Amino acid sequence: HARINHIDRLILLYKADVAATKGTRSGFEIALDYLDQAAKLNPDEIETELIQKKKTAINELLNMIKETTK
């Protein structure tokens, strides 16, 4: 199960990167959803830190988009 979870995490991280590269509000929201799914698959300490850093960066970009559309 650990190997399957690892593969699933890698796929979800890739999907999050692809969604985030769209640079749209919906793309960032989808990326965050993928990252949340990856975080639920028992990542190790390094992967947890990577997921958190990606979520922080995407949230900052999403906030910038929200501020410019006000």
C-alpha positions as a printed NumPy array, in Angstrom:
array([[  0.   ,   0.   ,   0.   ],
       [  2.882,   2.352,   0.71 ],
       [  4.174,   2.079,  -2.863],
       [  0.719,   2.701,  -4.312],
       [  0.256,   5.732,  -2.053],
       [  3.656,   7.039,  -3.133],
       [  2.76 ,   6.691,  -6.814],
       [ -0.627,   8.323,  -6.225],
       [  1.064,  11.225,  -4.402],
       [  3.465,  11.741,  -7.286],
       [  0.588,  11.787,  -9.768],
       [ -1.383,  14.24 ,  -7.64 ],
       [  1.656,  16.525,  -7.28 ],
       [  2.114,  16.455, -11.045],
       [ -1.57 ,  17.248, -11.62 ],
       [ -1.318,  20.117,  -9.122],
       [  1.669,  21.542, -10.996],
       [ -0.148,  21.303, -14.32 ],
       [ -3.287,  22.94 , -12.928],
       [ -1.263,  25.742, -11.313],
       [  0.582,  26.52 , -14.556],
       [ -2.717,  27.639, -16.067],
       [ -2.382,  30.725, -13.883],
       [ -6.117,  31.06 , -13.387],
       [ -8.178,  31.196, -10.241],
       [ -9.835,  27.87 , -11.04 ],
       [ -6.462,  26.326, -11.895],
       [ -5.053,  27.334,  -8.521],
       [ -8.137,  26.041,  -6.707],
       [ -7.884,  22.704,  -8.52 ],
       [ -4.169,  22.535,  -7.685],
       [ -4.958,  23.063,  -3.998],
       [ -7.512,  20.27 ,  -4.153],
       [ -4.923,  17.89 ,  -5.635],
       [ -2.427,  18.886,  -2.951],
       [ -5.013,  18.245,  -0.231],
       [ -5.622,  14.788,  -1.693],
       [ -1.871,  14.107,  -1.757],
       [ -1.544,  15.179,   1.881],
       [ -4.09 ,  12.534,   2.883],
       [ -1.971,   9.695,   1.455],
       [  0.495,   9.479,   4.372],
       [  3.43 ,  11.415,   2.914],
       [  6.78 ,  11.279,   4.671],
       [  8.275,  14.361,   6.323],
       [  9.968,  15.671,   3.173],
       [  6.869,  15.217,   1.023],
       [  4.716,  16.863,   3.692],
       [  7.015,  19.887,   3.665],
       [  6.943,  20.004,  -0.148],
       [  3.147,  19.846,  -0.224],
       [  2.895,  22.596,   2.376],
       [  5.315,  24.851,   0.469],
       [  3.367,  24.349,  -2.762],
       [  0.077,  25.105,  -0.983],
       [  1.535,  28.284,   0.534],
       [  2.827,  29.491,  -2.828],
       [ -0.447,  28.736,  -4.599],
       [ -2.475,  30.42 ,  -1.853],
       [ -0.321,  33.547,  -2.236],
       [ -0.927,  33.573,  -5.992],
       [ -4.634,  32.966,  -5.479],
       [ -4.817,  35.866,  -3.015],
       [ -3.074,  38.121,  -5.535],
       [ -5.674,  37.203,  -8.157],
       [ -8.499,  37.829,  -5.708],
       [ -7.075,  41.251,  -4.792],
       [ -6.727,  42.327,  -8.415],
       [-10.309,  41.355,  -9.219],
       [-11.798,  43.442,  -6.409]])
